[in-house]
Amino acid sequence: MSETDFRNPRRRGRPPACPPDVVKRIIELRSQGLSLSAISNVLNQEGIRTPGGGARWQKSYVDRLLHTRYARELIDELVVKGRPLVSEPRCGPSGPVVEPFSS
């Protein structure tokens, strides 16, 4: 390796394909205690497209996204700031209470 390789702080690998606000939304929903399936249902109801441009989220997409390096870094950032990642699920008469999206 040359000297310039050590000075370049760029990340290696493919850049994140999912917009940061969507990743944050998914982490937010997970921290509210929603299951992967419930998160995919919320994203579908909100009309948020998948990173590949698809119209329907599946729980496997949500799971895969939560295990990306980018999502793990955001999760670590939240844990470091003292916010718990997963809280007790809040339930209303018709199921989990989903906080509205705020950007």
N, C-alpha and C positions, 0 to 999 in steps of 0.2 A: 504494500500500500504506500501511496505517496503521502507527503505531509498534508496536502490539501484534503485528503480523505478524512483526517482526524478533525480538521477545522470546520467541516461542513456539518452543521447540526440538523440537516434535513432528515426526516424519518425515512426509513427504508420500507419498501413494500408498496402495495397499491393504496392510493388515497381512499378515504371513506366514501362510499357510494351513497350513503343515506344522509340527507340533510341533518345538520346538528339539532335543529329544533324538533325533528321527529325522534331522534335518539333520546333527547332530553324528555320528551313526552312519554316515551316508552319506559324510561327509568322512573319517571314521576308516577306512572300508573303502577309499576311494579312495587314502588315504595309504599303505595297505598294498600298493598296486599293483594292485588288482582292476579289471577292466574294467567298463564300465557294465552290460554284460549280466550279468557275475558278481555285481555289486552287486544288481541287480534279483532275481536268483535267491536270494541270501542273504536279502533282505528278504521275499521270498515264503515261503521256508522258515521264517523266524522269525515269520510270520503278521502282519507289520506292514502295516497298511492304508495305501493311498495318501492324499494330502491330500484328494482328492475322495471318499474313503470306499470306493474300489474294493478288491477283494481281491487283484488281481494287478498287480505293478509291471512296467513295461516299461522298456527301457534309455532310451527317449526321455524318460520321466518323470524318471529319475535325472539325465539330462543337463540337462533344463530346470531342475530344482531346483538343481543345482550352479551354474547361471548366474543365479540370482536375486540381488538385492542383499543379502538377508539372508545367504545362503550365502557370497557373496564377502566380506562383512564378517567372518564367522567364519574363513574361510580366511586373510584378511589378518591377523587376530588371531593365528592359529597360526603364520604365517610370521614375524610380528614377534617372537613369543616364542622364535623360533629352532628350532622343530620343522619339519622339512622336510615339505612337503605330500605329495609322492609319494616313497616309498622303493622300493627294489628289491623286486619281488614275491618272497615266500617260497613255495617249492613243496615239497609233500610227495609221497608216492608216488601220491596220487590227485588231485593238482592243487594249487591255491593253498591256503595255510594261512590260515584266517580266525580272527582273534582273537575271543574271546567278547565279547558286548556287556556293557559295564559302565557304569552310569549314575552 
